[in-house]
Amino acid sequence: MIVILILKRMRQQWRSLAILLLAICLLTGFFALGPFYIRAVTEVGLRFELDNADPQQMQVELVLAGEALSPAAQAVLDEEIGHLARGFRYTIRADYSAPQFQSGGGGAGLATGGYYYRYGEEVWADSPRLDHAFQPFAFANMDEILTLVAGRWPVRLPPPSEVSTAGLSDAEQQMRGIGPYSQGQVEIVVTRAVAEQGDLALGDRWVLGTRQPDGSGKVAILVVVGIVEPQNPTDSFWVGNHMFLEGVTVQVDPVTTRWDYGMATIPEAYTDWIAPVTPGDSYIYEIDIDPATIRADNLTDVRDRLALLPNRLRAYHPGISVLTGVGQILSAYAGDVSDTEGPVILLSGAILILLFYHLIHTVALVLAQQGPEWSAIVSRGGSAAQLVGLQAVTVGTLGLIGIAAGPLLSLVFMRVMAHFGPLAAALGNRPLGSMPIPPISLVLSAGA
């Protein structure tokens, strides 16, 4: 009965209550607008920085010495930043440093040597050596960064465990085509520039590695199966891999120079044969971060994930190096939301006072109009508690509607400001995008 009475009463006074509801919604909407506006302004600056950042800044680079990421570490990587990635590159690169020749002496450098390939001849320490030194590489998904000019892409050949010569006679090795009779243990590609300068052709072979006088030391037989060119020679990816593109001429002694160069295979073949013959290897993972996945409302979470990532990975690989410029960009903005939220809320409070003044007058007007109704209820035996309850339910209903409508009304205000005013100029015709409702806006709406 009371519910029916309240609904009937609200229907009869819908004009006055609509004005009161409008005043409440304006109050909650404007007070909840501050956090939205802060995030929108921060989003504009953040989007500009991310869209104009150097491509290398928008990468997370992992470098490990002598080992690949373990499955557990890969799971951590996927958990922390997998949802932010738009591209992934996996490279293995042998250690290399050119000879440091100086008039007073210098170091011999760090590189992988090689021998001439002679079918059926074992490689020993005194076998004829090549005049070049090498830096081998391995690229996953070669066809995404290279264009095949001639030949074919490398494939994985049988690993050492499947072509062991232990216990086999020379005739058996020759029959099986293994050991010194192998015509290739690792298939490689070289660039057109390297092929031209090194006079290399499809099917050329040589032996990579170093034999010691005591017979120790690993070697691997390489065979050229493809000539390639980089799809984008200016890509920052090639900054650390220039040896593969065109090699380098180094000074060996006062009168001698040497041209060193690189070649590439697939990671599986590199791990099988090349890793054991090099002086050291770096396993490099480059994850391209998608700027569209970073917004003002989640930049703190992304920054915290990037900060936590090195420590989590070091639990599995203590020597891992994690390099990224994304954290620096986000650190410049991460404090903006929290630092400016307080002052903007205080300024919103000034508007709140004006709207509250308007609300008081609106409520007074509604109460004045309800005076005769109250007198009629009292004359019929209604108590003060009933009057207060009746009014509390009515006003409470309007208040709940205002709390729910406040943040939604703020979204409408933001859409309008995105097309007119200073925010529209800052956006520069770019869409505002979807904006989730900040929890603080719900609090402010309820508080108002």
LUMZA-461821 format. One record per residue (C-alpha): x, y, z. Coordinates in Angstrom, 3 decimals. Each point is the difference from the previous one (the first is absolute). Layout:
N
rec c1 = X; c2 = Y; c3 = Z
...
END
This chain:
448
rec c1 = 0.000; c2 = 0.000; c3 = 0.000
rec c1 = 2.786; c2 = 2.414; c3 = 0.905
rec c1 = 1.908; c2 = -0.824; c3 = -3.205
rec c1 = -3.122; c2 = 0.678; c3 = -2.060
rec c1 = -0.490; c2 = 3.286; c3 = 1.824
rec c1 = 3.603; c2 = 1.045; c3 = -0.641
rec c1 = -0.186; c2 = -0.845; c3 = -3.717
rec c1 = -3.339; c2 = 1.812; c3 = -0.352
rec c1 = 1.425; c2 = 3.005; c3 = 1.789
rec c1 = 3.114; c2 = 0.054; c3 = -2.232
rec c1 = -2.157; c2 = -0.248; c3 = -3.125
rec c1 = -2.130; c2 = 2.927; c3 = 1.126
rec c1 = 3.070; c2 = 2.131; c3 = 0.743
rec c1 = 2.124; c2 = -1.117; c3 = -2.957
rec c1 = 0.749; c2 = 3.553; c3 = -1.176
rec c1 = 1.456; c2 = 1.100; c3 = 3.323
rec c1 = 1.824; c2 = -3.274; c3 = 0.494
rec c1 = 1.410; c2 = 0.151; c3 = -3.551
rec c1 = 1.476; c2 = 3.433; c3 = 0.737
rec c1 = 1.426; c2 = -1.335; c3 = 3.249
rec c1 = 1.428; c2 = -3.078; c3 = -1.771
rec c1 = 1.602; c2 = 2.216; c3 = -2.639
rec c1 = 1.659; c2 = 2.065; c3 = 2.719
rec c1 = 1.280; c2 = -3.157; c3 = 1.718
rec c1 = 1.329; c2 = -1.454; c3 = -3.268
rec c1 = 1.782; c2 = 3.244; c3 = -0.887
rec c1 = 1.533; c2 = 0.019; c3 = 3.468
rec c1 = 1.256; c2 = -3.607; c3 = -0.169
rec c1 = 0.956; c2 = 0.249; c3 = -3.687
rec c1 = 2.187; c2 = 3.077; c3 = 0.305
rec c1 = 1.646; c2 = -1.233; c3 = 3.182
rec c1 = 0.835; c2 = -3.342; c3 = -1.644
rec c1 = 1.346; c2 = 1.747; c3 = -3.117
rec c1 = 3.415; c2 = 0.917; c3 = 1.453
rec c1 = 1.600; c2 = -3.487; c3 = -0.119
rec c1 = -1.334; c2 = -0.516; c3 = -3.535
rec c1 = 1.515; c2 = 3.260; c3 = -1.180
rec c1 = 3.362; c2 = -0.709; c3 = 1.638
rec c1 = 0.209; c2 = -3.370; c3 = -1.702
rec c1 = -1.016; c2 = 1.476; c3 = -3.339
rec c1 = 2.681; c2 = 2.698; c3 = 0.147
rec c1 = 2.606; c2 = -2.514; c3 = 1.146
rec c1 = -1.110; c2 = -2.348; c3 = -2.776
rec c1 = 0.624; c2 = 2.715; c3 = -2.604
rec c1 = 3.575; c2 = 0.611; c3 = 1.169
rec c1 = 0.713; c2 = -3.692; c3 = 0.486
rec c1 = -1.342; c2 = -0.901; c3 = -3.435
rec c1 = 2.174; c2 = 2.678; c3 = -1.614
rec c1 = 3.132; c2 = -1.275; c3 = 1.759
rec c1 = -0.676; c2 = -3.648; c3 = -0.813
rec c1 = -0.903; c2 = 0.631; c3 = -3.633
rec c1 = 3.124; c2 = 2.093; c3 = -0.551
rec c1 = 2.440; c2 = -2.085; c3 = 2.040
rec c1 = 3.016; c2 = -1.588; c3 = -1.646
rec c1 = -0.821; c2 = -3.605; c3 = -0.957
rec c1 = 2.800; c2 = -1.251; c3 = 2.253
rec c1 = -1.570; c2 = 1.809; c3 = 2.959
rec c1 = -3.184; c2 = -1.963; c3 = -0.551
rec c1 = 1.794; c2 = -3.313; c3 = 0.343
rec c1 = 0.794; c2 = -2.295; c3 = 2.886
rec c1 = 3.323; c2 = -1.694; c3 = -0.736
rec c1 = 1.187; c2 = -3.037; c3 = 1.925
rec c1 = 3.633; c2 = -1.080; c3 = -0.342
rec c1 = 1.338; c2 = -3.259; c3 = 1.403
rec c1 = 3.563; c2 = -1.268; c3 = -0.211
rec c1 = 0.387; c2 = -3.575; c3 = -1.171
rec c1 = -3.559; c2 = -1.200; c3 = 0.608
rec c1 = -3.533; c2 = 0.396; c3 = -1.290
rec c1 = -3.017; c2 = 0.946; c3 = 2.089
rec c1 = -1.317; c2 = -2.910; c3 = 2.017
rec c1 = -3.677; c2 = -0.974; c3 = -0.349
rec c1 = -0.655; c2 = 1.376; c3 = 3.495
rec c1 = 1.552; c2 = 3.350; c3 = -0.919
rec c1 = -2.013; c2 = 0.104; c3 = -3.219
rec c1 = -3.150; c2 = -0.526; c3 = 2.039
rec c1 = 0.953; c2 = 2.970; c3 = 2.196
rec c1 = 0.604; c2 = 2.114; c3 = -3.096
rec c1 = -3.401; c2 = -0.896; c3 = -1.432
rec c1 = -1.713; c2 = 0.677; c3 = 3.307
rec c1 = 1.540; c2 = 3.430; c3 = 0.538
rec c1 = 0.108; c2 = 1.551; c3 = -3.469
rec c1 = -1.445; c2 = -2.539; c3 = -2.426
rec c1 = -3.213; c2 = 2.020; c3 = -0.339
rec c1 = 2.018; c2 = 3.113; c3 = -0.907
rec c1 = 2.041; c2 = -1.553; c3 = -2.814
rec c1 = -0.635; c2 = 0.469; c3 = -3.693
rec c1 = 3.245; c2 = -1.495; c3 = -1.327
rec c1 = 2.746; c2 = -2.384; c3 = 1.088
rec c1 = 3.515; c2 = -0.664; c3 = -1.284
rec c1 = 2.369; c2 = -2.696; c3 = 1.166
rec c1 = 3.666; c2 = 0.232; c3 = -0.942
rec c1 = 3.124; c2 = -1.911; c3 = 0.960
rec c1 = 3.248; c2 = 1.837; c3 = -0.618
rec c1 = 3.529; c2 = -1.316; c3 = 0.494
rec c1 = 2.394; c2 = 2.185; c3 = 1.977
rec c1 = 2.252; c2 = 2.083; c3 = -2.211
rec c1 = 2.488; c2 = 2.813; c3 = 0.455
rec c1 = 2.435; c2 = 1.320; c3 = -2.576
rec c1 = 3.780; c2 = -0.088; c3 = 0.649
rec c1 = 1.043; c2 = 3.051; c3 = 2.008
rec c1 = 3.152; c2 = 0.871; c3 = -1.948
rec c1 = 2.040; c2 = 2.906; c3 = 1.324
rec c1 = 3.600; c2 = 1.095; c3 = -0.554
rec c1 = 0.853; c2 = -1.188; c3 = 3.488
rec c1 = -1.764; c2 = -3.329; c3 = -0.329
rec c1 = -3.596; c2 = -1.139; c3 = 0.401
rec c1 = -2.333; c2 = -2.917; c3 = 0.400
rec c1 = -0.691; c2 = -2.662; c3 = -2.599
rec c1 = -3.747; c2 = 0.511; c3 = 0.256
rec c1 = -2.702; c2 = -2.546; c3 = 0.572
rec c1 = -1.392; c2 = -1.856; c3 = -2.997
rec c1 = -0.702; c2 = -3.426; c3 = -1.451
rec c1 = 2.553; c2 = -1.317; c3 = -2.469
rec c1 = -0.327; c2 = -2.506; c3 = -2.812
rec c1 = 1.752; c2 = -2.495; c3 = -2.290
rec c1 = -0.232; c2 = -0.908; c3 = -3.650
rec c1 = -2.380; c2 = -2.853; c3 = -0.668
rec c1 = 1.635; c2 = -3.112; c3 = -1.449
rec c1 = -2.286; c2 = -2.932; c3 = -0.617
rec c1 = 1.241; c2 = -3.089; c3 = 1.831
rec c1 = 2.738; c2 = 1.844; c3 = 1.937
rec c1 = -0.076; c2 = 0.383; c3 = 3.748
rec c1 = 0.512; c2 = 3.521; c3 = 1.360
rec c1 = 3.051; c2 = 0.408; c3 = 2.264
rec c1 = 1.663; c2 = 2.965; c3 = 1.660
rec c1 = 2.435; c2 = 0.354; c3 = -2.911
rec c1 = -2.621; c2 = -0.348; c3 = -2.737
rec c1 = -0.142; c2 = 2.921; c3 = -2.492
rec c1 = -1.865; c2 = 2.855; c3 = 1.626
rec c1 = -2.183; c2 = 2.618; c3 = -1.629
rec c1 = 1.147; c2 = 3.615; c3 = -0.033
rec c1 = -3.306; c2 = 1.169; c3 = 1.450
rec c1 = -1.547; c2 = -0.115; c3 = 3.434
rec c1 = -3.727; c2 = -0.380; c3 = 0.446
rec c1 = -2.942; c2 = 1.010; c3 = 2.125
rec c1 = -2.783; c2 = -2.571; c3 = -0.354
rec c1 = -3.644; c2 = 0.953; c3 = 0.578
rec c1 = -3.319; c2 = -1.780; c3 = 0.338
rec c1 = -3.313; c2 = 1.679; c3 = -0.820
rec c1 = -3.412; c2 = -1.380; c3 = 0.807
rec c1 = -2.621; c2 = 0.724; c3 = -2.669
rec c1 = 2.600; c2 = 0.954; c3 = -2.611
rec c1 = -2.626; c2 = 0.607; c3 = -2.645
rec c1 = -1.404; c2 = 2.906; c3 = 2.068
rec c1 = 3.247; c2 = 2.010; c3 = -0.046
rec c1 = 1.787; c2 = -1.318; c3 = -3.114
rec c1 = -0.848; c2 = -0.391; c3 = -3.672
rec c1 = 1.285; c2 = -3.101; c3 = -1.768
rec c1 = 1.897; c2 = 1.010; c3 = -3.146
rec c1 = 1.319; c2 = -3.410; c3 = -1.038
rec c1 = -0.059; c2 = -3.560; c3 = 1.337
rec c1 = -2.212; c2 = -0.987; c3 = 2.932
rec c1 = -0.419; c2 = 0.483; c3 = 3.742
rec c1 = 2.128; c2 = -2.092; c3 = 2.397
rec c1 = -1.434; c2 = -3.076; c3 = 1.649
rec c1 = 1.193; c2 = -1.948; c3 = 2.994
rec c1 = 2.327; c2 = -2.878; c3 = -0.861
rec c1 = 0.596; c2 = -2.992; c3 = 2.317
rec c1 = 1.548; c2 = 1.108; c3 = 3.322
rec c1 = 3.404; c2 = -1.293; c3 = 1.224
rec c1 = -1.572; c2 = -2.778; c3 = 2.046
rec c1 = -1.453; c2 = -1.553; c3 = -3.162
rec c1 = 3.179; c2 = 0.166; c3 = -2.107
rec c1 = 2.602; c2 = -1.037; c3 = 2.538
rec c1 = 3.094; c2 = -1.680; c3 = -1.483
rec c1 = 0.874; c2 = -1.840; c3 = 3.196
rec c1 = 0.904; c2 = -3.623; c3 = -0.723
rec c1 = -0.435; c2 = 0.343; c3 = -3.767
rec c1 = 2.690; c2 = -0.839; c3 = -2.523
rec c1 = 1.029; c2 = 2.427; c3 = -2.728
rec c1 = -1.955; c2 = -2.034; c3 = -2.548
rec c1 = -3.133; c2 = 0.080; c3 = 2.151
rec c1 = 0.298; c2 = 3.762; c3 = 0.454
rec c1 = 0.363; c2 = 0.450; c3 = -3.759
rec c1 = -2.996; c2 = -2.217; c3 = -0.680
rec c1 = -2.178; c2 = 1.965; c3 = 2.441
rec c1 = 1.333; c2 = 3.397; c3 = -1.104
rec c1 = 1.007; c2 = 1.124; c3 = 3.489
rec c1 = 3.194; c2 = 1.249; c3 = 1.656
rec c1 = 2.516; c2 = 1.220; c3 = -2.614
rec c1 = -2.300; c2 = -1.341; c3 = -2.738
rec c1 = -2.899; c2 = 2.220; c3 = 0.982
rec c1 = -0.987; c2 = 2.518; c3 = -2.657
rec c1 = -1.583; c2 = 2.329; c3 = 2.494
rec c1 = -1.063; c2 = -0.055; c3 = 3.634
rec c1 = -1.475; c2 = 3.500; c3 = 0.161
rec c1 = -1.882; c2 = 1.746; c3 = -2.799
rec c1 = 0.529; c2 = 3.756; c3 = -0.108
rec c1 = -0.961; c2 = 3.119; c3 = -1.943
rec c1 = 2.146; c2 = 3.053; c3 = -0.752
rec c1 = -0.958; c2 = 3.403; c3 = -1.339
rec c1 = 0.557; c2 = 1.000; c3 = -3.604
rec c1 = 2.629; c2 = 2.546; c3 = 1.118
rec c1 = 1.940; c2 = -2.657; c3 = 1.936
rec c1 = -0.299; c2 = -2.486; c3 = -2.860
rec c1 = 1.394; c2 = 2.520; c3 = -2.484
rec c1 = 2.903; c2 = 1.157; c3 = 2.161
rec c1 = 0.814; c2 = -3.481; c3 = 1.242
rec c1 = -0.445; c2 = -1.622; c3 = -3.418
rec c1 = -2.499; c2 = -2.425; c3 = 1.499
rec c1 = -2.560; c2 = -2.037; c3 = -1.928
rec c1 = -2.713; c2 = -2.517; c3 = 0.750
rec c1 = 1.549; c2 = -3.305; c3 = 1.035
rec c1 = 3.241; c2 = 1.499; c3 = 1.363
rec c1 = 1.275; c2 = -1.692; c3 = 3.139
rec c1 = 2.520; c2 = 0.657; c3 = 2.737
rec c1 = 0.746; c2 = -1.234; c3 = 3.490
rec c1 = -0.781; c2 = 2.255; c3 = 2.962
rec c1 = 1.828; c2 = -0.251; c3 = 3.332
rec c1 = 3.481; c2 = -0.632; c3 = 1.335
rec c1 = 1.953; c2 = -3.208; c3 = 0.593
rec c1 = 2.637; c2 = -0.019; c3 = 2.724
rec c1 = 3.377; c2 = -1.749; c3 = -0.402
rec c1 = -1.150; c2 = -2.709; c3 = 2.413
rec c1 = -2.966; c2 = -0.753; c3 = -2.260
rec c1 = -2.618; c2 = 1.643; c3 = 2.201
rec c1 = -2.365; c2 = 2.685; c3 = -1.246
rec c1 = -3.228; c2 = -0.221; c3 = -1.948
rec c1 = -0.577; c2 = 0.734; c3 = -3.689
rec c1 = -3.075; c2 = 0.105; c3 = -2.250
rec c1 = -0.335; c2 = -0.185; c3 = -3.782
rec c1 = -2.029; c2 = 2.872; c3 = -1.475
rec c1 = -1.693; c2 = -0.004; c3 = -3.390
rec c1 = -1.527; c2 = 3.051; c3 = -1.702
rec c1 = -3.572; c2 = -0.743; c3 = -1.092
rec c1 = -1.383; c2 = 3.522; c3 = -0.431
rec c1 = 0.852; c2 = 3.571; c3 = -0.973
rec c1 = -2.143; c2 = 2.622; c3 = 1.725
rec c1 = -0.561; c2 = 3.714; c3 = 0.433
rec c1 = -1.498; c2 = 1.832; c3 = 2.996
rec c1 = -3.595; c2 = 1.058; c3 = -0.514
rec c1 = 0.692; c2 = 3.273; c3 = 1.820
rec c1 = 3.724; c2 = 0.849; c3 = 0.234
rec c1 = -0.755; c2 = 3.108; c3 = 2.101
rec c1 = -1.855; c2 = -1.977; c3 = 2.669
rec c1 = 1.565; c2 = 0.524; c3 = 3.437
rec c1 = 0.189; c2 = -3.791; c3 = 0.258
rec c1 = 3.103; c2 = 0.041; c3 = -2.200
rec c1 = 1.911; c2 = 2.451; c3 = 2.200
rec c1 = 1.515; c2 = -2.837; c3 = 2.027
rec c1 = 0.017; c2 = -2.446; c3 = -2.901
rec c1 = 1.863; c2 = 1.991; c3 = -2.669
rec c1 = 2.640; c2 = -2.731; c3 = -0.321
rec c1 = -2.613; c2 = -2.193; c3 = -1.636
rec c1 = -0.978; c2 = 2.656; c3 = -2.528
rec c1 = 3.391; c2 = 0.928; c3 = -1.431
rec c1 = 2.860; c2 = -1.058; c3 = 2.268
rec c1 = 2.825; c2 = 2.255; c3 = 1.116
rec c1 = 3.645; c2 = 0.587; c3 = -0.933
rec c1 = 2.322; c2 = -0.097; c3 = 3.010
rec c1 = 3.680; c2 = 0.820; c3 = 0.496
rec c1 = 1.906; c2 = -3.113; c3 = 1.069
rec c1 = 3.526; c2 = 1.475; c3 = 0.103
rec c1 = 1.751; c2 = 3.104; c3 = -1.408
rec c1 = -0.129; c2 = -1.285; c3 = -3.572
rec c1 = -2.840; c2 = -2.556; c3 = -0.026
rec c1 = -3.759; c2 = 0.373; c3 = -0.077
rec c1 = -2.608; c2 = -2.704; c3 = 0.177
rec c1 = -3.606; c2 = -0.092; c3 = -1.085
rec c1 = -2.291; c2 = -1.720; c3 = 2.504
rec c1 = -3.647; c2 = -0.763; c3 = -0.602
rec c1 = -3.055; c2 = -1.770; c3 = 1.324
rec c1 = -2.380; c2 = -2.688; c3 = -1.119
rec c1 = -3.329; c2 = -1.208; c3 = 1.384
rec c1 = -1.868; c2 = -3.200; c3 = 0.614
rec c1 = -3.065; c2 = -0.982; c3 = 2.014
rec c1 = 0.194; c2 = -0.106; c3 = 3.833
rec c1 = -0.341; c2 = -3.791; c3 = 0.226
rec c1 = 2.944; c2 = -0.599; c3 = -2.334
rec c1 = 2.051; c2 = 2.657; c3 = 1.784
rec c1 = -0.540; c2 = -1.685; c3 = 3.356
rec c1 = 0.855; c2 = -3.429; c3 = -1.467
rec c1 = 3.259; c2 = 0.843; c3 = -1.770
rec c1 = 1.140; c2 = 3.618; c3 = 0.200
rec c1 = -0.350; c2 = 0.813; c3 = 3.709
rec c1 = 2.669; c2 = -2.601; c3 = 0.948
rec c1 = 2.587; c2 = 1.497; c3 = -2.410
rec c1 = -0.311; c2 = 3.724; c3 = 0.852
rec c1 = 1.792; c2 = 1.881; c3 = 2.806
rec c1 = -3.373; c2 = 0.958; c3 = 1.464
rec c1 = -3.562; c2 = 0.808; c3 = -0.997
rec c1 = -2.722; c2 = 2.507; c3 = 0.829
rec c1 = -3.642; c2 = -1.073; c3 = -0.105
rec c1 = -2.064; c2 = 3.087; c3 = -0.750
rec c1 = -3.771; c2 = 0.407; c3 = 0.245
rec c1 = -1.569; c2 = 3.217; c3 = -1.278
rec c1 = -3.650; c2 = 0.627; c3 = 0.844
rec c1 = -1.690; c2 = 2.916; c3 = -1.770
rec c1 = -2.508; c2 = 1.697; c3 = 2.281
rec c1 = -3.264; c2 = 1.106; c3 = -1.602
rec c1 = -0.609; c2 = 3.660; c3 = 0.982
rec c1 = -3.756; c2 = -0.507; c3 = -0.336
rec c1 = 0.036; c2 = -2.377; c3 = 2.993
rec c1 = 1.286; c2 = 2.726; c3 = 2.353
rec c1 = -2.537; c2 = 2.546; c3 = 1.230
rec c1 = -0.223; c2 = 2.554; c3 = 2.758
rec c1 = -2.085; c2 = -2.352; c3 = 2.145
rec c1 = 2.472; c2 = -2.904; c3 = -0.182
rec c1 = 3.392; c2 = 1.706; c3 = -0.387
rec c1 = 0.838; c2 = -0.444; c3 = 3.687
rec c1 = -0.734; c2 = -3.723; c3 = -0.245
rec c1 = 2.143; c2 = -0.321; c3 = -3.148
rec c1 = 2.845; c2 = 1.939; c3 = 1.600
rec c1 = -0.126; c2 = -2.229; c3 = 3.080
rec c1 = 0.012; c2 = -3.142; c3 = -2.158
rec c1 = 3.070; c2 = 1.209; c3 = -1.893
rec c1 = 1.743; c2 = 0.837; c3 = 3.265
rec c1 = -0.796; c2 = -3.427; c3 = 1.454
rec c1 = 0.946; c2 = -1.963; c3 = -3.131
rec c1 = 3.837; c2 = 0.006; c3 = 0.468
rec c1 = -0.208; c2 = -1.344; c3 = 3.547
rec c1 = -2.435; c2 = -2.740; c3 = -0.969
rec c1 = 2.138; c2 = -1.095; c3 = -2.944
rec c1 = 3.191; c2 = 0.034; c3 = 2.084
rec c1 = -1.522; c2 = -2.684; c3 = 2.195
rec c1 = 0.600; c2 = -2.324; c3 = -2.984
rec c1 = 2.903; c2 = 1.782; c3 = -1.733
rec c1 = 2.099; c2 = 2.014; c3 = 2.493
rec c1 = 2.121; c2 = 1.595; c3 = -2.721
rec c1 = -2.826; c2 = 1.149; c3 = -2.266
rec c1 = -0.013; c2 = 3.602; c3 = -1.227
rec c1 = -3.363; c2 = 1.715; c3 = -0.510
rec c1 = 0.096; c2 = 3.219; c3 = -2.028
rec c1 = -2.934; c2 = 2.242; c3 = -0.870
rec c1 = -0.816; c2 = 3.653; c3 = -0.501
rec c1 = -3.717; c2 = -0.453; c3 = 0.628
rec c1 = 0.423; c2 = 0.328; c3 = 3.760
rec c1 = 1.607; c2 = 3.427; c3 = -0.352
rec c1 = -2.879; c2 = 1.277; c3 = -2.107
rec c1 = -2.594; c2 = -1.320; c3 = 2.421
rec c1 = 1.830; c2 = 1.320; c3 = 3.067
rec c1 = -0.394; c2 = 3.512; c3 = -1.380
rec c1 = -3.773; c2 = -0.419; c3 = 0.022
rec c1 = -0.703; c2 = -2.514; c3 = 2.751
rec c1 = -0.100; c2 = 2.694; c3 = 2.684
rec c1 = -2.039; c2 = 2.468; c3 = -2.014
rec c1 = -3.361; c2 = -1.553; c3 = 0.771
rec c1 = 0.551; c2 = -0.260; c3 = 3.766
rec c1 = 1.815; c2 = 3.363; c3 = 0.252
rec c1 = -2.683; c2 = 1.994; c3 = -1.774
rec c1 = -3.054; c2 = -1.858; c3 = 1.236
rec c1 = 0.005; c2 = 1.760; c3 = 3.380
rec c1 = 0.155; c2 = 3.604; c3 = -1.294
rec c1 = -2.603; c2 = -0.698; c3 = -2.682
rec c1 = -2.331; c2 = -1.532; c3 = 2.567
rec c1 = 0.433; c2 = 3.106; c3 = 2.165
rec c1 = -0.882; c2 = 2.188; c3 = -2.955
rec c1 = -2.963; c2 = -2.240; c3 = -0.647
rec c1 = -0.966; c2 = 0.652; c3 = 3.589
rec c1 = -0.481; c2 = 3.679; c3 = -0.830
rec c1 = -2.431; c2 = -0.987; c3 = -2.734
rec c1 = -1.578; c2 = -2.404; c3 = 2.464
rec c1 = -0.739; c2 = 2.861; c3 = 2.388
rec c1 = -1.774; c2 = 1.979; c3 = -2.726
rec c1 = -1.979; c2 = -3.022; c3 = -1.120
rec c1 = -0.766; c2 = -0.855; c3 = 3.598
rec c1 = -1.370; c2 = 3.516; c3 = 0.499
rec c1 = -2.225; c2 = -0.554; c3 = -3.020
rec c1 = -1.064; c2 = -3.372; c3 = 1.382
rec c1 = -0.986; c2 = 1.544; c3 = 3.356
rec c1 = -2.256; c2 = 2.490; c3 = -1.722
rec c1 = -1.500; c2 = -2.727; c3 = -2.159
rec c1 = -0.680; c2 = -2.170; c3 = 3.062
rec c1 = -1.509; c2 = 2.978; c3 = 1.835
rec c1 = -2.311; c2 = 0.595; c3 = -2.971
rec c1 = -1.074; c2 = -3.638; c3 = -0.060
rec c1 = -0.595; c2 = -0.039; c3 = 3.764
rec c1 = -2.054; c2 = 3.169; c3 = -0.243
rec c1 = -2.180; c2 = -1.614; c3 = -2.630
rec c1 = -0.424; c2 = -3.075; c3 = 2.208
rec c1 = -1.116; c2 = 2.028; c3 = 3.056
rec c1 = -3.762; c2 = -0.388; c3 = -0.585
rec c1 = 0.469; c2 = -3.713; c3 = -0.608
rec c1 = 1.816; c2 = -0.442; c3 = 3.301
rec c1 = -2.746; c2 = 1.893; c3 = 1.853
rec c1 = -2.612; c2 = -2.266; c3 = -1.544
rec c1 = 1.926; c2 = -3.126; c3 = 1.045
rec c1 = 0.387; c2 = 1.281; c3 = 3.595
rec c1 = -3.698; c2 = 0.936; c3 = 0.202
rec c1 = -0.852; c2 = -3.585; c3 = -0.893
rec c1 = 2.149; c2 = -1.455; c3 = 2.800
rec c1 = 3.370; c2 = -0.279; c3 = -1.701
rec c1 = 2.967; c2 = 0.076; c3 = 2.375
rec c1 = 3.235; c2 = 1.957; c3 = -0.376
rec c1 = 1.918; c2 = -3.254; c3 = -0.436
rec c1 = -2.225; c2 = -0.943; c3 = -2.928
rec c1 = 0.529; c2 = 3.385; c3 = -1.602
rec c1 = 3.773; c2 = -0.281; c3 = 0.421
rec c1 = -0.008; c2 = -3.566; c3 = -1.395
rec c1 = -2.135; c2 = 1.041; c3 = -2.946
rec c1 = 2.337; c2 = 2.842; c3 = -0.841
rec c1 = 3.149; c2 = -2.073; c3 = 0.618
rec c1 = -1.105; c2 = -2.713; c3 = -2.434
rec c1 = -0.808; c2 = 2.575; c3 = -2.662
rec c1 = 3.225; c2 = 1.962; c3 = 0.387
rec c1 = 2.043; c2 = -3.199; c3 = 0.436
rec c1 = -1.330; c2 = -1.353; c3 = -3.285
rec c1 = 0.989; c2 = 3.213; c3 = -1.747
rec c1 = 3.402; c2 = -0.128; c3 = 1.694
rec c1 = 0.695; c2 = -3.556; c3 = -1.194
rec c1 = -0.973; c2 = 0.979; c3 = -3.521
rec c1 = 2.319; c2 = 3.004; c3 = 0.251
rec c1 = 2.925; c2 = -2.128; c3 = 1.260
rec c1 = -0.395; c2 = -2.413; c3 = -2.902
rec c1 = -0.544; c2 = 2.737; c3 = -2.555
rec c1 = 2.866; c2 = 2.231; c3 = 1.165
rec c1 = 2.920; c2 = -1.932; c3 = -1.591
rec c1 = -2.073; c2 = -0.675; c3 = -3.123
rec c1 = -0.810; c2 = 3.679; c3 = -0.274
rec c1 = 3.716; c2 = 0.709; c3 = 0.386
rec c1 = 0.666; c2 = -2.210; c3 = -3.022
rec c1 = -2.502; c2 = 2.079; c3 = -1.972
rec c1 = 1.762; c2 = 3.198; c3 = 1.102
rec c1 = 3.346; c2 = -1.488; c3 = -1.095
rec c1 = -1.367; c2 = -0.876; c3 = -3.442
rec c1 = -1.244; c2 = 3.547; c3 = -0.425
rec c1 = 3.337; c2 = 1.467; c3 = 1.103
rec c1 = 1.799; c2 = -2.343; c3 = -2.393
rec c1 = -1.625; c2 = 1.913; c3 = -2.865
rec c1 = -0.110; c2 = 3.515; c3 = 1.447
rec c1 = 2.480; c2 = 1.931; c3 = 2.115
rec c1 = 3.643; c2 = -0.430; c3 = 1.081
rec c1 = -0.196; c2 = -3.795; c3 = 0.233
rec c1 = -1.146; c2 = -0.192; c3 = -3.625
rec c1 = 3.018; c2 = 2.085; c3 = -1.058
rec c1 = 2.344; c2 = -2.222; c3 = 2.015
rec c1 = -1.445; c2 = -3.148; c3 = -1.557
rec c1 = 0.674; c2 = 1.399; c3 = -3.478
rec c1 = -2.888; c2 = -1.843; c3 = -1.664
rec c1 = 1.066; c2 = -3.291; c3 = 1.593
rec c1 = -2.831; c2 = -1.975; c3 = 1.610
rec c1 = -0.189; c2 = 0.062; c3 = 3.767
rec c1 = -0.414; c2 = -3.763; c3 = 0.044
rec c1 = -1.763; c2 = -2.094; c3 = 2.574
rec c1 = 0.453; c2 = 1.056; c3 = 3.599
rec c1 = -0.900; c2 = -2.279; c3 = 2.895
rec c1 = -1.620; c2 = 1.685; c3 = 2.986
rec c1 = 2.693; c2 = 0.776; c3 = 2.623
rec c1 = -0.898; c2 = -1.380; c3 = 3.446
rec c1 = 0.666; c2 = 3.438; c3 = 1.502
rec c1 = -2.803; c2 = 1.422; c3 = -2.184
rec c1 = -2.463; c2 = -2.447; c3 = 1.554
rec c1 = 1.200; c2 = 1.064; c3 = 3.458
rec c1 = -0.315; c2 = 3.679; c3 = -0.833
rec c1 = -3.427; c2 = -0.509; c3 = -1.509
rec c1 = -1.168; c2 = -1.775; c3 = 3.146
rec c1 = 1.638; c2 = 2.637; c3 = 2.200
rec c1 = -1.688; c2 = 2.837; c3 = -1.836
END
